[in-house]
Amino acid sequence: VGRNVTAALRRQFDELYCPARMHFVTFGPSPCDEQLTAARKVLDHAPVGRSACTSKTQRRSFKAPSAWPSLGKWVDVRGTTPHASLWVMFVLPDLNREYHSKPLNYISWVLGYEGKDTFFQVIRDRLRLAYSVEVSPDISSAETILYISFGLTEAGHQRPDMILHLLFTYLSILRHGGINERLHRSLERGAQQSWDWQERSRPTDTASKFAERMTRIPLPDILAGDDLIFTPNFTMVDDLLKRLIPSVINVAMVEPEGTKGGTFNGGVPWANAKTLPYYGVQHALRSLDEVIPGARLQWESWLHSNTSSKAKEEFLLYMEPLRGMGGLAPQQREADIPKSPGEVHHIPDQVSLEDAFVDSDSSATSTDDILFGPPPKRLAAAETSMSAAAELWYRKGWVSNSPKSVPTVSLIVELRRIVPKLEPETTAHDSVRVALYDRLLSEEIGPDLAELVAAGGHFSLDAGASSLSISVGGIEPVVSLIEQKVLSELGSHGKLPQASVRFDRIMQFYREELSSYTDMPVSYAIRDRNLLLSRGSYSQVEILTALQGMTMETVSPSLQQVLLSRPLQLTSLAMGNLRQEKAEGIVTTIANGLRNLSESRVLGNVASGNVERLQVVNPASPVEVRAQNPRKGDDNDAVVVSIVSGPATIESRVLLGILSDILGQVAFSTLRTSKGLGYVANGGLVQLSDVQLISCVVQGTRAKADDLEAAVEYVYAVAMPAALEALT
């Protein structure tokens, strides 16, 4: 460019780097006075810097977002993922100074909450236009950008205008409904609870976090400035909501990788697309008014009318022609209109810590007991409700005094299949149909549990061909409510009553995911390594083949046929801030609820067979797998070389953990820095089930896979021993 780069960098450094612009943070066990004295010994001798750096600079002023010439645009982009997506960007004012009230917290919540009858559920389950909705604000000193992204179904990909119509219908509902102060207050309480019991960060992370906050938050508020809502400002929230208008948006349609036809969704030929410099992204820019004529004026009229009725009525008129298309089922008109979420209930005001810590044992001598506390003890199964073969394990409290874990409960109940010793692996067909059942059931009960998750709990249900497990956790009062809700939902939704509205969308998602190869080549090499070592796992092609011909009739009874009709071993573990009798009651209730899903209601005796678990193969000799790079047109070669160590122990975790850190540095410096073999080069510890492996990977275009493997062998045989020998 005709400029001296070194001189330009020096000038930039001199203008920006000096003590006057520095925010210095120390963090450690020493008293603050001692830390300050030590810091002064360093800073007192720091150069003052040039006047251009030490002089106070005025804050830059920016144009109001509505005056920006680059808004109201539509950009089509050729993507690199198997799924189409739609991005809506609202430009808002700089909100750095509004950290006391955090008005975007409320707006992000009402747009992204995944409970019943919400914007998310309507667009996913009723209109079937998107499978995901994500809301992400980005606040900078220039402006605030509010992104709303939609992962599109085929129907949404064909009619993105319907998503935008629904979005502005919902914004009209929010605007005319006013700010829900009870909801806002509950979000304040939730933020306070999260801050009170947050995980403690490492000292270096803490110092870095505070130094960054000092650039934008006054010193008295840096501890909680990014976390708490100090002073709610309903007027500010309402003002921001009224700024979500069509004149301050841009929209991006990202086409899926492998899209055929030579044109973007709107008909613009790829040949007419521009290529973004340095990034190589093909895109075509148009006016939003050109893509959806008249829509912006109509959306403005919805937002500025006296009520939301106009928006609702006109949106439903848009929907009428689609009611027989794309699998949309006839529904009541109002069911297609989302509702604003209400107050979050059940957030505990106080949390008892009476059972938060394990009882101390000064006589403990084993490493396990000293590090992790006493092991859980096995409880007697309730005679009237559970088989004597059931295993109930419990331990009161935690060893850690981390605020995030101290008040919480972790509870897992699992039913695992008992199989004869020589039984063959579960087929890919059965594994896939149970996996589909798991996804459908999770989506059935998720919206009903969303409020309790927001109140401080967490829940997961994992149904597989060999096991069914429920994990419940969080703050104890909420855990009890989740337990009751889970049983109710399993009873009413176990037969998948609403699966028909979701099945086609989920099948489409998996077919797109499995038909494309959008990850880096080395990731497929790692998957093949895991496939080789893990019993009961299947390749991408095998899973895609198993999907063919799958129907609701084959998926709906799959859990019963593949798992629950077999003898089962029940195992549970309850740990944390929970009394024993309470733990027994919750586990027994969940276990009975799970057992009631089974027609046989059998809890088998473990002695009658083997409890089926993930099995990892221990190769008797070196094994090599060669496969083509699945990405068409990708010139990279990749290799993964792994050494199976064996089942993990306390000692092996410590030793291999240390070796992993060293290997990571040696692998990168040897393969990437010294040999320049590829931009992906690393090594470290890997764990499959309870089996540990040491692994090294490299990917690049500079050498073929055989040469890359030789380089990894050099790391193992020469570079790593040399690094260990050089340790002091």
N, C-alpha and C positions, 0 to 999 in steps of 0.2 A: 504493500500500500504506500510505499515511499516514505515510511516513518521509521525512526529508530525505536524498536519495540522496547529495548532495555531502558532507554531514556524515558519513554512514556510510562513504563512501570515504576521507575524511580520517582518521577514527578507525582504520580498517583499516590505512591506510598508516603511521600513527604507531606502531601496535602491532607491526608486522611489519618495517618497513624502518629499519634502523639499523646502524651498523658492527659491533655485537656479533653480528649475525646474518649478516654478510656473509662470503662466500668470494671472495677477490680473487686473480686469476691474471694474471700478465703472461707474455708469450712473445715472444721476438725475438732478434736477433743480438747485442745488447749483453750484456756480462757480467752475471751475476745481481746482483752488488753494485750496479751502476749502475741496473738495473731496480728494485731494492728502494728505492734512494734516491729515484728519480723517483716511485715509488708513495707513499712517505711524505710527499713534498711535497704530494700531493693529499689523502691520508687524514688527515694531522695536523690539517687544518682542517675535516674533516667534522664535522657536529653529532653530539653523543653520542646524542641521542634520548631519548625518555621512558623512565621506569623500567619501564613495562609491556613495553617492547621489550628493554631491556638486561638485565632479570632472566632468570636461567636457567629454562627451562621443563622440566618433567618429560615424558618420553616417554609418550604416551597408551597406555593398555592397552585391549585389545580382547577381546571374547568369543572363546572357542575356536570354530573354524568349526562343529564339530558341534553347538554350542548355538544356532546362528543359526536363527531361526524361518522364514526365507525359503528354505530349502533343500528339496530333494525336490519341486521344481515342474516343470511342463511348460508352456511357453508356445508358442502358435501365433501366427505373425506373417505378415501380408500383405507380401510382399517387393516389391522393385523390380528384380529381375534375372530373366532368362529361366529360370534353373535353381533347383530346390529345393535346400535345404541343411539339414543337421542340425548343431547346435552342442551340445557337451557341456562343461559347466563344472564343474571340481573346485575346491573351496575348500581351500587349504592354509595353513599358518602363514607368517608373515613370514620370508622367507629372505635378507633383506638382509645379515644377519651371517654368512651361510654362503658369502660370496664366495670364501673360500679353497678350498672343496671343490666348489662349484657342483653340487650333487646333481641339479638339474633337467636338466643337460646330458645325463646318461646316460638319464634317463627320456624326455626329448624325442627322443633318438636312437632308442631301441628302439621307440617308438611311431610315429615318422615315417620311418624308413629305408625306401628304396624298392628294396632288393635282392630277390634271388630268395627265394620262399617266405615272405616277410615278411607282416606284418599288412596293409600297403598292397597288396601284390600279390594276396593272397587275396581281399580285399574288392573289388578292382577287376576282376581277370581271372578269378577262379574263381567267386565268388559274384555278381559283376556288380551289386553294390548301390550302389557309389559310383565316381565317376571321379577323385576327388581326396581326399586326407587331409592335413590341415595341423595341426601341433601348435605352439601359441604360448603360452609362459608370460608372465605379467604380474606382476612383483614390485613391491609397494609397501609402505609402512610399516604399512598396515592388515592386509594378508594377501597371499598369493600365489594368483593365479588361473591354473589350467592349462586352456586352451581346446583342444579337439579338434574340428575342423570337417570335415564330410564334404560334398562336392558330390555330390548324389544322382542316380542313374539313376532311370528310371521304377519299376523294381523296388524300389529303396531308398526311393523316395518312398512307395510303397504299404506297405512293411513296414519302417519305421524300427526296430521292435522287434528285427528280426534283426541290425541293426547294433549295437545295444546289447548283445544277447546275445553277439555275437562279441567285442565290446570287453572284456566282463568275462570271457569265456573266455580271452582273451589275457592279461588282467591276472592271472588265476589261474595261467597258465603261467609268467609272469614271476615272480610271487611264489614259487611252489613250486620254480622252477628256480634261485632264488638269483641274486645279483649276479655277472655274468661279469667277473671281475677283469681278465682279459686284454683284453676289450673296453674296459673303463674305462681301462686303461693306454694303449691305442691312441688313445682319444679325448684323453687328456692330450697325447700326442705330436702329434696333429693340431692341437690348440689351440696348442701351442708353435710348430709350423711356421707356422701362420697368423699368429701374433703376430710371429715373427721376420721375416717377409717381407710385412708389411702395407703398404698404401699410406700414404704420409705425408699427413696432413690439412693444411688451410690453417691459418695461425696463429690466425685468429679462431675456427675450429672447435676447434682444440686447446685454447685458453684456455677456451672455453665448456664443453668436455667435462670438463676437469679441475676447473673450478669446481663443476660439478654433482656430480662424484664425491666431492669433499671434503665434501659434505653427508652421505655415508653410508659412505665408505671411509677408513680411517686414512691419513694423509699418506704414510707409507713405501710404501704399496701402490697409490697412485692411478694409476701408469703402466700397470700390467697387471692391476689389480683386477677389471676386467670381462671379461678375456680369457683369462687363464691359470688352470689348476687347480693351485694351489700345494700343497695337501695333500689328497690323495684321502681321502674318508671313506665307506667302503663301508657302514658302519653307518647313516649318515645317509641314503644312497641307499635302503637297504633299508627304513628307517623311512618315508621318503616314499612308496615304492612301496606300503607297507601302509596308507597313508592314502588311497589312491585307492579309495575304497569308496562304495557306493551312497548312504550317508546324507549325503554332502557334495557332491552334484551337483545341478545344474539342467540341464534340456534345453530347447532351443528348436528348433522346426520352422519354417523360413522357407519359406513357399509362394512359388512363382514368380509373377512379374507376369502378369496376364491369366488367372489360374486361374478357371475357370468353375464354376458350380454353386451359389454362394451360401453354401458352408460351407467350413470348414477341413478338412484331411485327416481329422481325427478326428470330423467330424460337427458341430462347433460352428458354428451359423449366424453369418455375418458380422454380422448385425444385433445379435447379443449381444456383439460384441467391444467392447472399450474403445479409446479413442484416447489415445495417449501425449501429454501436454501439450507444446506447443512443437514437437514433431517430427512430429505427425500420423500416427504409426504405429499401425495397427489391430492389436490383439492380443487373445488370449483366454488367461486363466491357469487352469490346472487342476493338480491333484495328479498327480505321476508315477504314483502307485499307481492312480489312476482311469484313466489312459491305458493302462497295462500292468499289470493287476492281478497281484499276487503276485510280480512280477519282482524287486523289490528284495530280498525275503527269499531268493529263489532265488539271486541273485547273491552275497548275503552267505554263503550256504551253500557256494557254489563257492570263495570266497576263503578260508573258514575250514576247509575240509576238509583232510585230510592230504596229498593229492596233487591234481594237476590233472585226474585221470582223470574225476572226477565232472562237471566242467565240460565236458570234451570230449564225453563220452557224451551228456549232456543237450542240448548244443548241436546235435549231429548228429541227435538225435531231432527237434528243432525244424526242422531243414533237410529232413527226409524228405518232408513234404508238398509242398515247393517244387521237388522235383527234376524235375518235368516242366513247370514253369511258368516264364514269363518268360524262356525261352530257356536255362535252366540245363541244361547237358549232364551226363549221368551221369559220375561220377568216383569214384576210390577214396576211401573215407571219410576217411582221414587227410590227403588232399590239401586238404581244406577247413579244416584246422587250421593256423594260422600258426605259424611257428617264430621263436624269438628270434634276432636277428642275432648273428653271431660277431665275433671280433676283426677290426679293419681292418688288413690286411696292406699291405706295400709303402710305408709312409710312410718316406721317406729319413731316415736319421740325420744324414747330412752331404751337403751340396750343393757341388759344385765350381763355382767362378766363373771357371774358366780362360778360358772363351770368352764371358764375360758382357758385355764392353764392346767397342765397335768400336775398331779400330786408329785412333789419332789421326792426323790429317793437317793439319799446320801450314800447308800450302800451299793449303788450301781457301779459295776466294774467293766462290763462289756462295752466295746466301742459303739455298738448299735444303740444301747440304752443311754449312753452319755450324750451321743449326738442327737438322737431322735426321740428319746424318752422311752418309757416302757412300751412293749408291743401291745396291740389290741388284745383283749381277752374274748374268748368264745363264750357266748351266752346260750343257755338252754332254749331250744325252740319251744314256742308255746304249744302245749300238748293238744289243745282243742282245735288249733287252726293250721298247724304246719307239721310236715313230716319231721321225724327225728333226724333225717339225713340233711335237713337244711342247716346251713352254717350262718350264724349271726355273730358278727364281730363288732366290738365296741371299744372305744377309748375316749375318756373324758379329756377335753382340752388339747392345747397345743404347747409345744416346746418353744416355738418362736414367739417373740413379743412384738412381731410386726403388726402394726395397727390394722392392716388389711385382713389378716387371718384371725386375729384374736377374737372378734365378736361372732365369727361365722361358724356354720355347720357344714360339713361335707358328708353326704349320705348317698351310697350307691347300692342298688338292689339289682341283682343279675340272675337271670335264668339261663343256664348253659346246658347244651344238649349232651346226653350221655350216649356214647357210640361204642359198638364192639371194636375190638382192637384192630381188626382187618377191614373195617368198613372203608369203601373208596371215598375219594374227595367228593364234596358237593359239586354238582354240575354247574357250569356257567349259567345255564338257563334258570336253575333254582336260585342261584346267588343274585342274578339280575332282578328276578321278579320280587324277591324279598327286599332288595334295595329300593325298588320302585314303591313297594308298600311302605317302607320306612319314610321315604320322602313325602308320600301322600298323607300318611298319618301325622307327621310333624307339621305339615301345612294345615291340617284339619284343626289341631289343638293349639297351634302357635298363637293365633289372634286372641284366644280366650285366656292365655297365660301372660300376654304382653304387659298388662298392668302390674301383675305381681313381680315380673322381672324388673320393671321400672322401679318398683318399690324397694328393691335391694335383694332380690332372689335370683337364682339362675336354675335352669332346668334343661335337661337334654334327654332325648329318647333315642336309643340306637338299636334298631332291629336288624339282625343279620341272619344268615342261614344257620349259624351255630349258636347264637345267643340273642337274648333280649335284655337290655339293661336300661334302667332309669337312674339318672343322676340328678339329685336335688341339693341345692346349697344356698348359702347366703346368710343373712341375718335371721336368727332363730325364729322370731314371731312370723316372719314371712314364709319360712320353710314349712311351717305347719299348715299355712293356708295353701301353699303350692301342692303339698301332699294331698289335701282334700280335693283340690281342683283337678289334679292329675287323674285321680280315681274316677271322678265324675266324667271327665272328658274321655278317658279310655272306655268307660262303659257306654257312652253315647256315640263315640266316633270310631270305635274299634272296627266296625264294619265299613268304614269309609263312606258315609252317606253322601258326602259332597264331592267325592273323588272325580265324578264324571266331568265337572267343570275345570278340573286341573290336569287330567290325565294327558290330553293331547298336547298341552303346553309343555309338560315335563318331558314327554317323549320327544318332542321337537328339540328341546334344549339338549338332551343327552345325545340325540343323533347328530346335531351340529357339533357338539363338543368332541364326540368320538370320531367324526369324519374328517377332522382337520388336525393339523400338527403345527400349532402356533408357538410352542415353547422352544427353548434352545435345544439343539441336538443332544447336548450332554444330559439334559433332563430325561430324555428317552433312554439313554444308556443306563442311567441310574434306575429307571423303572424296570428295565430288563434285568439288571442285577438283582433287584428286589423280587422280581417274578421268579428268577432262577432259584432263589433261596427260600421263598415262602410258600408253604403248602396251602392250596386252596385259593390262590390268587390267579387272575386271568389277564391276558393282554387286551389292549385296546380293540384289536380286531375281533377277538373272541367275544368281548362284551357287546360290541356293535352287532355281531352276528346273532347273539342271543336276544337282542332287542327286536329282531325281525319277527313279526307275527304276534308280538306281545299285546294283550288286550286287558281291559278291566276285568274280564271274566277269569283270566289266568292269574292276575295280580291280587285281586281281592282276597282269595282264600289262601294265599301263599304262606303267610305266617303260620296259619293253622296246619297246613299240609307239611311244610318243610321243618318247622321247629316245634310248635306246641303239641303236635300229636305224638311226639317222642317222649321218652323218659327224660326228666329235667333235674338238674342239680341247682338248688337255690343258694346263692351266696350273697351276703350283704356286709357292708362295712359302714359304720357310723362313727364319725370323729368330730371333735370340736366342742363348741360351747353349748352342750346339750346333756341333760341328765340321762342316766341309763334307762329309767323307766319310760321316759319320753321317747328315747331312741327305739326301744323295743316296740312301743306302740306304733310309731310311724312305719318302721320296717315291716311289722306284721300286717298292717293295713295295706301297704303297697304290695306286699307279697301275695296277699289274698286277692287283691285286685288283678294282679298279673295272672294268677292261677285261674281266675274266673274267665279270662280271655280264652283259656284252653278248654276245648270240649271234653278232653279226658281228665283235666284237672289233676294230672299226675305229677308228683314230685318224687323222682326216683331215688334209689339208693346208689351212692357213688360206687359201691363195691360191685355193682352189676355191669360195669363197663368203665370206659375212660371218659373223663370230662373233656370235651373237645375244646382245644385251645389253638391259638396260632402256633404252628410248628415251623421252626427254622432249620433248614437242612445244614448239616455239617459235612461239607465235601471231603471225601477221602483223599482226593488228589486235586491239583489245580484244574480249573475248568475255564474254558474260554468261549465266549459267545461273539460271533461276528454278525452284524446286521447293517443294512444300508441306512443311511441318513433318511428319515421319512419325510423331510422337508424338501419339496421339489425346488430345484434351483439354488439350494443352499450348498456352498462349497466347503463348509466346515467339516473337519474330522473331529471325533471326540473319543475319549477313552476314560473308563473308570476302572481302577485297579484296587480291589478290596482284599483285606486279610481278615478272616474270621477269627476272633479271639476266643469267644465262648460266652456262657452266661455271665451276667454282671454280678459282681460282689462289691462290697464297700471298698475293698482294697483296689480292685480293678478299676472302679470308677475314678478313684483318686489318681492312680498311676496313669491310666490312659487319658484322663482329663488333662494332666500336665503334658503328656506326650502330644496330645492333640493340639494344644496351643503352640508348641514348638514346631510340630509338623506343618501347621498352617503357614507359619512364617517361612520355613525352609522351602516348602513347595512353591510358594509365590515367588520368593527371591530367585529360586533356581529355574523354574519353568517359565515364569513371566518376565522377570527382570533380566536374568543372565542369558537365557536361551531364546527369549522372545517367541515362544511357541504359540501363544494364544492369549486372548483377553480374558478367558476364564481359566484360572489355575488356582487350585487350593487343595487342602488336605485336612483331615481331622477325624474325630470320632463319630461314628454312626451307630444307631441302635435300632435293631429290628426286634420287636417284642422285648424280651429280656436279654437278647444276644448282642454283644458288642462287636463292632468291626472297625478297623482302621482303614481309611479310604483316601484315595487321592484321585483327582479328576483334572483333565485339561482338555480344552477345546480351542481350535484355531484353524487357519488356512495355510499356515507356514509348513506343515509337515503332515504326512499321512498317519493313519491310526497306529500302524506298526512302529513308526518312529516315535510317536507320542508315548506309546507303551514303554518303549526302551528308556525314554527320558524319565518316566515315573519310576521304573525299576532302579534307575540311577539315584533318584531321590531316596528310595528305601535303602539301597545297598551302600551308597557312598555319602551323599550329602547329609542325611539324617544322622548316621553314626558320627560323622565329623562334627556336626553341631553339638551332639551330646558330649563328645570328648572335649569340646572347647568350653563347656560350662564350668563356672568357678563356684 
